[in-house]
Amino acid sequence: MLLYKIATTLALVITGAWAINMPGYDSISAAVIALAAFIYVFFVERKEPPSGQSQNVDGGGAGIQAGRDANNARINKKN
């Protein structure tokens, strides 16, 4: 994460200087994109993905947690 913070800060400083020295569509759009990346890296809260899998199935339902070779034709639907 530290690498992302350093890279986005550096990109914001460089594109900001470019936009000030040579204002134009390309330099200003690069500075705006660098600002958006900077805001995302520093201010958007990251949520950790839940570990493991869980599944809730109501009565009468068939719960399937499948990988890549799933085949629902072999499900025993009778209780």
C-alpha positions in Angstrom: 0.0 0.0 0.0 2.9 2.3 0.7 4.1 1.9 -2.9 0.7 3.0 -4.2 0.7 6.0 -2.0 4.2 7.0 -3.1 3.4 6.4 -6.8 0.1 8.4 -6.7 1.7 11.3 -4.8 4.6 11.4 -7.3 2.1 11.2 -10.3 0.0 14.0 -8.8 3.1 16.3 -8.3 4.5 15.6 -11.8 1.2 16.0 -13.6 0.3 19.1 -11.6 3.6 20.7 -12.6 3.0 19.7 -16.2 -0.5 21.2 -16.2 0.9 24.5 -14.7 3.8 24.7 -17.2 2.0 23.6 -20.3 -1.8 24.0 -19.8 -3.7 22.0 -22.4 -6.3 19.2 -22.6 -3.8 16.4 -22.2 -1.9 17.8 -19.2 -5.0 18.9 -17.3 -6.8 15.6 -17.9 -3.7 13.7 -16.7 -3.7 15.9 -13.6 -7.4 15.3 -12.9 -6.9 11.5 -13.3 -3.9 11.6 -11.0 -5.9 13.6 -8.4 -8.7 11.0 -8.6 -6.1 8.2 -8.0 -4.6 10.1 -5.1 -8.0 10.6 -3.5 -8.8 6.9 -3.9 -5.6 5.7 -2.4 -5.6 8.0 0.6 -9.3 8.5 1.4 -11.4 5.5 0.3 -11.7 2.9 3.0 -10.9 -0.6 1.9 -13.0 -3.5 3.2 -11.4 -6.9 3.8 -13.1 -9.6 1.9 -14.8 -12.2 4.1 -12.8 -15.3 4.7 -14.3 -18.7 3.8 -17.6 -19.4 2.2 -21.0 -19.5 3.8 -24.5 -20.2 2.4 -28.0 -20.0 3.8 -30.7 -22.1 2.1 -34.4 -21.9 3.0 -36.5 -25.0 3.4 -37.3 -26.8 0.2 -34.3 -25.2 -1.6 -31.2 -26.8 -3.0 -28.0 -25.0 -2.0 -25.1 -25.3 -4.4 -21.6 -24.0 -3.9 -19.8 -25.0 -7.0 -16.4 -24.6 -8.5 -15.7 -24.8 -12.2 -17.1 -28.2 -12.9 -20.6 -27.8 -11.5 -23.5 -29.9 -12.8 -26.9 -29.4 -11.4 -28.4 -32.5 -13.1 -27.0 -34.7 -10.3 -28.7 -32.9 -7.4 -30.9 -35.1 -5.2 -34.0 -32.9 -4.8 -35.9 -35.3 -2.7 -35.6 -35.1 1.1 
